[in-house]
């Protein structure tokens, strides 16, 4: 029997509530598929900072490197707003991305037919939306040098962040975009700001060159402001989107409204030897500890783990069908509830999904 080691990093806020539910789902898959899972937890984010003084606990990186995959929760919150920049909870996640070379972030955004009314956008706009945002994750403004704040004697200051990309960094994320698009509907939108940014001009040049290796994929270049408008005007025009770090961060969060809630959106961060799988919803400190967080994004992240890390495609599909079945039955957490549906908490939603999954084995 194959045995897989999974590093579990719940992090902060609702990450600590939804991650255990994703672990439960993986345990059901293990029993049904005849594979073994070994889960080992580590501290990251504010939890690590409080316990160890750093945002990535000693030994956590080594655990991740020695695992087949990482199941991640969320990091941050107002509790740590005043800590020095280099110790902020988010630095723990950024360190993992950089050290593990997780340069490709895949964020699917699909509007399930039964959740159309959960989106604030019109049914005619969101119905049929099924897109994938691929965000470059280890370059750009978030990592570029120089960066920092210069303080002046007169009390003023100057802050600097540097957006920088090499042609190699652009090429590898572009190839990821084309490969994913090839497995979907063979349409790729490369998003940049080439009319203003020199970095984007290089981005467009490299993506265009890489595109010649994928004649079966239709490539379109889209300015980021136009893309932002189109996502809320006609999202069905997109299939696969590839873009740099900052634009991808913003656009993928914007895409959350297409699915009705950020609580529905999973993600996979790939590139190195081990991938990281996390919901995109963040720590949601306003609802943390109340038992009402939506665990579906974490559970769908576990499905992505099965698909991309372990090659267990059929089991990933079983998890996704279980989620769909529970939603079809009218069960909703508070973030996606509306008149006529049955509102349940975090644990109850996971219980329903677990039972629907068990019924498939």
N, C-alpha and C positions, 0 to 999 in steps of 0.2 A: 504493500500500500504506500503510495506517495505521501510524503509528509511535508507540509509547507510551513515555514516560520514567518509569522506576521508580527511586525513591530506595531504596537498600538500606542498612539500619542494623542490622548483625548484633549489635552490643552486646557482651555478656560471656558467659562460660561456654559452655554448649551452644548458645547463640544463634549463636556463630561456626561451629558444626558443622552445624546444621540449616538455617540460612538459605541457604547455597550450594546445598543440595539443592532447595530451593524454586525458586531461580533456574534450576536445570537444568530443572525441570519447565516453567517458563514459557517457556524457550527451545524446548522440544519443541512446546509449544502454538503458539509463534510460527511455527515452520516448517510445522506442520500446517495452521494456520488462515490462513496467508498474511499475518500481521501482524508488525510489527517491534517489538522491545523494545530500549531503551537503558537500561542499568543503570549507576547511579553510586553509589558507596559514600560513607558519612560515618560519623564516630565518634560514639558516644553511650554514656552510662553510665560504668562504671569505665574502659573503654578510652579514652574521651574525657578523663576526669579525669586519667589518667596521662599522656596525650600533650599536653593543652592546659591543664590546671588547672581546667577547668570540665566539668560532666557532659553538656553538649551542645556539641560542637565548633563553633567559629566557622564560619559558612557553612552549617551543617547545616540550620537552619531555613529559610534561603533556598532551598536545594536542594529541600527538601520542598514548599515553596510553589510551586515551578516545575515540579513533577512531576505526573503523572497519578495516582500512588498511592505509598504507602510500604510497603515490605516490612521488617518489624521482627523482630528476634530476641528478646533478653531482656537485662535489665540488673540489676546488683547482684552481691553475693557477700560472703563474710566478709572478703575482702581490704580492703574499704572500710568496715568497720563503725565505725571510729573517726573518720572524717572528719566535719567540721561538717555539721549537718543541711542547710544550704542547698547543700552541695556533694555530697550523697549521690548515687550513680548514678541512683537512682530519680527525682531531680529533673529529669533530662534528659527522661525520658518524660512526667512531669507537665507540663513546660514545653511539649512538643509538643502534648499534649492541649489545654492552655489556649490557646496561641497559634493553633492551627489550628481551635479551636472544635469539637473532636471530642467532642461531648456524649453520643453514643449508642454504647454498646458492646454488640455482638451476640455472644453466646456460645452456639452450639448445643451440645447434649449429647445424643448419640444412642448407644444401645447396639446395636452391630452384633451380629447373631445369633450369629456365630462367636466373639464376644468375651464372651459372657455369663459364661463361667466365669472370665474375667480379673477380674471385679468381686468384691470381698470380700462383697458382698451376695448373698442367695439368688437363684437363677434366677427364682423366682416373683415376686420383687420388681422386678428390673431389666428382665426380658424385655419388649420392646416400648416401652421408654423412647425418646422422641423429643421433646425440648423445646428451647425457645430462651429464654435469660435475657437480658433487655435491661437494662443497667445505665447509669444516669445517671453521666456521667464527669467533669464539670467543676465540680460544685457539692458541697455537703455538707461533712462534716468535713474532707475533704482540702484544701479551698481556703478555707473560711470564716475570716473575721476577726472579732474578734482571735484570735490564737493565739500561743503562746510559753510560756516558763518564767520565772517570777518567783522570784528567790533572796532569802531572808530572812537577816537578820543572825544569827539563832540557828542557822543551818545548814539550816533547813527550806526548802521550795520549794513553789510552786504552779504547775501546768501547765494550760494552757487550749487547747482546740480548740473551734471553733464550728460547729455544724451549722446552715446557713442555706440556704434556697431561696426564690426568688421564684416567683410564680404563672406567669410567663413560662417559667422554666426547667422547671417541672413540666409545663406544657402541652405544650411541644415534645417532651419525652421520652415523654409519654403518647401523643401522636399517632404517634410512631414505633412505640410498642407496639401500638396499634390497627391501624396499617397492616401491620405484620408479621403480627399475628394474623389479619388479613383474608386474607392469602395462605397461611396455614397451615390450622388447623382451627377458626378463628373463636372461640377461647376465650382470654381474657386474665385473668391473675391479677395484680392490683396489690398489691405487698407493702409493708407499712408497720408502724409501731408506734403507731397512732393512739390506743391506750388509755393511752399514757404521754407521747408527744412531741407538742408543739404543732406542730412542723414536719410531722409525719406527719398531723396533723389537716388542715392546709392541703393536703398532698399528696392525701389522700383526697377532699377537697372538689373540687379541680381535676380530678382524674382522673374523678370521677363526672360532672362537667359536660362534659368532653371526650367521655365515652362516649356522650352523647346524640347526637353526630354520627355514631356508628357503631352504629346499631341492629341490624346484622347480626352484631355481635361480642358474645358473652356476657361480661360483666365480673363478676369476683369479687374482693372485697377480702380479703386474707389477712394476718394478723399474722406478723411475721418469724419469731418462735419457732415458731409452728405450721407455717410453710412449711419451716423447717429440719427439723422432725420428719417432715413428709410426704415430703420429698425422699428420705429413706432408708427410709420405710415404704411409700409408694405413689406413686412418681414418675410413673407413667403417668396420674395424674389431672391432670397439668399439660401444657399445650401451649405457651403463651407467658407468660413472667413479666416484668413491668416493675417496677423498684424503684430506690431511690436509691443513691448511690455506695458507701457502706460496706456496706450490706446486700447489694448486688449483688456486691461483691468477695468476700464470704464465701460467699454462696449459690452463685455460679458455680464457685468452687473446690470446694465440697462436691459439686456435680454431677459433678465429675471422676470420682468413684468409680463413677458410673453407667455411664460409658463404659469402665471398666476401668483407665484411666490418664490422667493429665494430658497424657501424650504423644500423646493422640488428639484433643485439643480445640483447635480454631482459634478465632480471633475477628476481628471487624471493628470498628473505631472510626470512626464516621461523624458527619456533621453539617456540617462546613465544606466548602470547595471540593475538598479532597483527603483521602482516607481512609487510615487506617493499619491494616495487617493483620499480626497476630502470633499465635503460639501462646501458650497461657496457662500453659505449664509452668514458666516462670522459668528461671533460669540453671543449676539443678541442679549446684552446684559439686562434689558428691560423685562425679559421673560425668563431669564435664567433662574433655575431652582423651583419653578412653578409647575413643572411636569406637563407643559402644554406645547413644547417645541415640536416641530414636525421632523420626524426621523427619516422621512423618505429620501431626502438628499443624501444622507449618510448611507442608507441602505442601497441606493442606486450607485453610490460610489463604491460600495463593496461589489456590486455587479460589474463595474468597470475593472475592479481589481481582478475578479475572476477571468474576465475577458482578456485584458491586456497583459497582466503579470503572469497568469497561470495557464492561459490558453484554454480555459474551461468555458467555451462559448455557449454550449447547451445549458450549462448551469447558470450562466449569466442571464440567459434568456428566461430561464425559470424564475429567477428573482424578479425580473422586470414584469413577467406575466402575473406574478403574485401581487405586486404593487398595483398593476392595472385592475386585477380582479377586485381588490379591496376598494379601490376608487369607484369602480363600476357599481359596487354594492351600496354606494352612497356614504361611506365613512370618510370623515374629514377631520383634520386638526384645525385649530381656530384660524390659522392664517389662510386657509383655502375654503373655509365653511361659507355656506350661503343658505338661504331659505330652502327648506326641504331636505337638507342633508343632516347626517348624524355626527355631531361633534364628539371627538374622543381625544384623549391625552396622548402623550408620547408613548408610554408603555402599552396602552390599549391599541394604538395604531400598529405598533410593532408586533403585538400578539396576533392581530388579525393577519398581518403579512406572513408571519411565521407559519400560521395554520394553513394559509393558502399555498405556501411553498411546500410544506410537508405533504400536502395532498397530491403533489406532482411526482412524488418519489414512490 
